[in-house]
Amino acid sequence: MNLTNKVLIGMGAGLLVGLGLNFSHTYLFDNALLVPGTFVNDQVINGFFHVAGKLFVNALKMLVVPLVLFSLICGVCGIGDVRLLGRIGGKSFVLYLLTTAIAIATAIALAAGFGIGSGIEKSAESTFTGKEAPPLSEVLIKIIPSNPIDAMANGDMLPVIFFAILFGVSILLVGKKAKPIVTNFELLNEVMMKMVGLIMSTAPYAVFCLLAKSMAQLGVPLLLELISYVAVLVFALLLHLFVTLQGVLFLFSGLSPLKLLSKIRNVQVFAFSTSSSNATIPVTLRTTTERIGVNNSVASFTVPFGATINMDGTAIMQGVATVFIANIYGVELGLVGYLTVILMSVLASIGTAGVPGVGLIMLSMVFAQVGLPVEGIGLILGVDRLLDMIRTAVNVSGDIVVSTVVAKSEGKLDLKVFNDPNAGIFDEGQTHFDESMEQELAQAVTQTHDTN
């Protein structure tokens, strides 16, 4: 059985176990199973499941900065033409903003059409304190890091991307003398991809723990209470994933959407499980280059860039949530209000790039701009974890679609790999150690040590 199927089984089992625990807590144990102090809550949910899932997510995050750094430097050197890099950046930026605008417009149209939130009484106990988003000027200034090591330590992707591009361009300017450096970076990049493989081999078990914990804590009664909001938002997300993004792929590249969708299931499951586009970058990069055939010179830029600014799923949440809360509070937004929401969402996708809790920060900005009470966000916080998982899967799918379109337009897509259903499938044999190679490396290290 290949890794993707194992991960899907782990995902299904985690969903069933988590929902089973929550159902038992609500309907069989009179809300006494998952309370603090019980064995199931303290030792299973917040003990084993929490620790195992967190270890896996941390392991993925551990790879992000070195993988993006080495991969992007190799990508810039592989392009060999700085002007081509500018075209790749411009095309990906425009496509990311275009898909975000389409996403928010679709979400508003669906939410307004279904009239969700009408007739629901607001809860006085639901509160939310909004965080202030940084101004766009501050975000732009921080793109150039005063200390690149600090940016890497904090996982600030835009400064890391800028430094890696500048470093790669500088290597090109040095010329042939820098060839040993390029070779070393290519080897380091290959080592990092092996690390991705090692961590991915534990994915089925980690995905089970992550989903079991999330579903157990979700709360079935709350889900039923907000069923109209959840249903419309999930429908809008799936519509964007299967219609809008695949339409963009076919329109701008002529490639088969079905072939692409069949190859990105593992990335979607990882994104769904971790709720983090940044944490999924190692898996997204590996899938984009090895499964789809996008050249590393393109993917090394478009994937981390998209994980930072591509907010399709978040924009859809903003559109649906805005209409939902407006209907609950009896606020008539009108055409101008809806257009304001679209514009704010597109701009905020740039202005809040890389900020923790970006979805709720952007939503509070939108609410303040159109005159909705920010505390209304508290009404939907209970189900936001589940919906965050789905919209992250949509976000990373958008990253891959844009990467594929840009690569095809620049002649940087290997069509043989794209059309081969078995290309790049993870082989667990890749994580097995070669004993003869281990001994050879050990002898080389020993000889070097003895000589010194």
N, C-alpha and C positions, 0 to 999 in steps of 0.2 A: 504494500500500500504506500502511495507517495505521500509526501508531507502535507500537501494541501488537503487531501481527504482526511488525514489524521487530525489536522487542525479543525476541519469542519465538524468532525465527530466530537472533538473536545468542546467546540462551541455549542453544539446541540445539547450535549450532556450538561454543560454548565448552565444553560438556559433552563433546562428541565429541573435540575437540582435546586437552583436558586428560586425559581417560581414555586416549586414544591414546598420549600422551606417557608416562603412567604405566605403561601396558602395555608399551610399548617399553623403558622403563627396566628393568622387572622381568624380562621374558621374552626380549627380543631383544638387549639390551646388557649383560646380566649385572649389573644394578644399577649401571651406570657412566654413564648418560646424564644423570641429574639430580643429580649430586654437585657440590659446590663446585669451581670452577675450569673447568668445562665451559662451552662457549658457550651451550648450550640453557638450563642452569641460571642462569648469571650474567647473560646478556644478554637472553634471551627471557622466562623465567619470573619471575626476581627483578629483571629490568630493565624491558623494555617493558610486559609484562602488569601487573607490580606498580605501576609509575609511572602508567600510564593508568587503572587501576582506582582507585588511591588518589586521584588528582586528581578523579575523578568523585565519590567518596564525600565528599571534603572540600568539594566544591562544594555538594553537598546539605546537609551539616552547616552550611555557611556561611549557608544560608537559614533554618535552623530558628528561631533566636532572634528575628530581626526579623519573620519571618512570623508566628510564634505571638504575639508582642507586639502587632503592628498588628492582626492578625486578631481577637485576643481583645478588645482594646479596642473595636474596631468592633462585635464581637458583643455585648458588654455594653451599649454605647450603643444598639444595635439592639433589644435586648430591652425596654429602657425600664422594666423591673420587676425589682427586686432579688430579690423573693420567687420569681419564676419561675426566676432563676438558681440559687437554693437548691434548687428542685425538680429542676432538670436535674442539678445536682451530686449530690444524694442518689440519684436514680434510677440514674445512671451508676455510682456507687460500688457500690451494691448489686448491680447486674447484673455488674460486673467481678468482684466477689468470688464471686458465684454461679457464674459460668462457670468460674472458677479451681477452686472446690471440686469441681464436676462433672468437670473435666478430670483432677484428681489421683486422684479415686475411680475413674474409668474406667481410668486407666493402671495403677493397682495391681491392679484386678480382672483385667485382661488379662494383665499380667506374671505374676501369681500363678497364673492359670489355665493358662498355657503352661509354667510352671515354668522360665523361662529362667535360665541360669547354673548349673543343676545338672550336675555332672560335669565342669565346667571347672576346671582347676587354676590357682590364682592365680600370677602372675608375680612373683618377688622383685624384678625390676628396675623394676616399675611403681611409681612414687612420686608423691605429690602433697602439696603443702604448702598447707593451707587458710588463707584470709585471714579475719581477724576482721570480722564484720559490725557496723555501728554499731547501738546500741540504738534501739528505737522512739522513746524520748524524744528522742534527739538528732535523728532524722529529723524529728519533729514540730516541734522548736524551729527547725530550719533552713528550715522552710516559709516563715517570715517572714525575709526577707533583711536583714541589718544593712547591706549595701551592694548595692543592686539591680544596679548596673553590674558589680560583681564576679561576681554570680550569672549575669548574661548572658554575661560573658566566659568563664566556666567551663562554660556550657551546662547549669546546674542548673535543670531544667524546673519543678519544684514552686515554688521561689521566684519564677521568672519568671511563672508562671501567677498566683500570689498578687498580685504587684505589678501585673500587667496588669488583673486584676479590680478591685483597689482603685483604680487610676487611672481605669478606666472608670466605676466607681460615683461617684467624685469629680467626673467630668465631668457626670454626670447631676445631681448636687447643685448644680453651678454654674448649670445651666439654659441658657437661650437664648444667653447671652453666650459659651458654649463651642462654639457651632455651627461657627465657622471651624476650630477644632481637630479636631472630628469629621470635617469635610470633608477636611482635610489627611491625617488618618489613613486615611480611606477611599481616598484617592488613593495613599498610600504602600502600602497593602495591595494595590491593583490593580497597582502597579509590581512588588511582590514576586512576585505571581502570574505576571507576564510573565517575570520572572527564572526562575521554575520552568520555564516553557515553553522558554526558551532552553537550560537545562541538560538538560531531558528530550530535546531533539532530538539530543543526543549519546549517549543511553542505549544504543542497540543495540550500539555499539562498546565502550562501557565494560562492559556486561554480559558481552560475549564475553571481555574480558580478565580480569574478576573470576572468572568461572567456570572459564576455562581454567587459571588459576593455582591455584585451590582444588582442582580435580579432579586436576591433575598432582601435587600434593603429598599428596593424600589417602592413597594406598596401597591398591591393590586387595587384596593379601594380607591386610592388617589388616582390611579391610572383610569379607572372607570369614571371618576368624577370629572376628569378633564378629557374625556374621550373625544369630544369634538375637536379640541385643539390638537391633541395627539394625532388623530386620524388625518386631519387636513395637512398638518406639518409633514407627517410621514409620506402622504400621497405626493405632496409638492417635492419632497426630496427625491423620491423614486422617479417622479416625472422628469426632474432635472437630470438625474443620472442616466436614465434609459432613453430619453427623447432628446433633450437639449444637448447634452455633452456628446452623445453619439451622432446627433445631427451635425454638430460642429466638426467632429472627426471626419464624417463622410463628405461634408460640403467642402472642407478645406484640404483634404488629403485624398479622398476617394477610396480610403481603406475600409475594410469590413469591420463594423462595430461588433459583430458577434465574435469574431476572432479575438478582438481586444478584450472584450468582457470575459471570455473564457480563460484569459491569461492573467487577469488581475484579481481573481477571487481571493488569493492568499493575502494580498495587500489590503483588500477591503476588510477581511477578517481581523488582521492585525490592527488596522485603524479602529475598527469597531470595538475591539477588546481594550485598547489602550486609551482611546479618546484623545489622542495626541498626534497631530500631523508631524511634529518634529521627531517624536519617538519612533515614528514609522519610517522616517527617511532612509535608514539602512536597507529595509526591505523594499521600499519603493525604488530606490536606486538600483538594487540588484535585479528586480523584476523588469524595470524599464530598459536596462541595458542587455540583460541576458535572455529574458523571455520575449521581449517585444522587438529588440534589435536597434534601439536608439543608440547612436554613438555616444561614448562617454563625454566627448567634448560638448555635447548639447545637454545631456541628462545631468551632468555634474553642476550645471548652472540652473536649468529650469526646475529641477526637483526641489532643491533647498529654497530657491527663490519662491516657488509656488507654495511650499509649506509655510512660508513666512507671510505672504500677502494674499494668497488665494483663499477667499472666504465665501465660496458659493453656498455651502451648507449653512454657515452662520448668517449670511444675508437672507436666506430663505426663512430661517428662524425669526429674524427681525421683522420681516414682512408679515408673517402669520401672527406673531406675538403682538405686533402693533395693532392690527385689526382686532384681534381677540380682546385685548385690554381696552381699546377704544370703545368697543361695543359694550363691555361690562360696565364701564364708567359713563356710558351714554355720551361720548364725545364724537362729534361729526367731523371727520378729517377733511373730506372733500377732495377734489382733484389736486389742488395745490398741496394739501397735506401729504397725499400719496406720492406726488412727485418729489416733495422734500425728503420723504423717507428713502426713496430710491437714490437720490443724490447723496444724502448723508451716509447711506450704507456703503456706496462705492468709495467715497472719500475716506470713510472710517476704516475701510479694509486696508488702506495704505497708512493712515495716521496712527493706527493702534497696532501695527505689525510687531509681533514678537512680545506683546505684553501678556502676562499671565491673566487668565480669566477674560480673554479678549472678547468673547461672545457677549457676556453680560455688560462689559464696559461699553461696547458699541451700542447695545440695546438701550442702556441708560442715556447715552448721548442722543440717540434718536428720539426717545421719549421726551427728553428735555426740549428738544428742538420743535416738536409738534404739539407741546403743551399737555402731554399725558403725565400722570403722577408716577414718579419713578418707583414708589413703593408697590405699584401694581405688578412689578416683576416678581414679587414674593408669591403671587398666586400660581406661578408656573415653575417655581424653583424645584418643587418636589419631583417633577418628571423630567427635569432638564438633563439629568445624568444619562438616562436612556436615549434621549433625543440627541445629546451631544455625541454619543457613540455613532449614531446613524449619520449625523451631518459630517463627522470626521471622515467616515468612509466615503461620503460624497466628495469631500474636499480633496482627498488623495486621488480619487478617480479623475477629478478635474486636472490635477497636476500631471497625471500620466497622459491624458488626452492632449493637453497643450504641448507637452514634451514631444509626443508622437507627431503632432501636426507640424511643429516647428522643425523637427528633424527631417520630416518628409520634404518640406519646402526648401531645405538647404542641402538635400541629397545626402543626409547623414543618417538615413534609416536603412538597415539591412533587411530587405524584403524577404529574403530566404528565411531569416530568423522569425520574422513576423508571421509568415505563412506556415511555419513548422509548428504544429501543436505540441511537440515534445521538446522544443528548444528551451534550454535553461531550466528544465525541471530539476528541482533540488534532489541531489543524490546523496543519501546518507553515507555512502561510501566516501564522500569527500571529507568527512569528519574522522575517518579512521587513520590511524598513524601508520606510516611506513617504517617498519623496524630498521631496515637497512639504512634508510635516510637518517633516522634518529641517531644511529651509531656513527654514521659518517659525519654528521654535524657535531656530535659530541667529541669525536677525535679531532676535528678541525679546531674547535674551541680549546681543547686540551693542548694541542700543539702550539697554538697562538699564546696561550697562558705560559707554557713552559719556556717559549722563546723569549717572552718579555721578562 
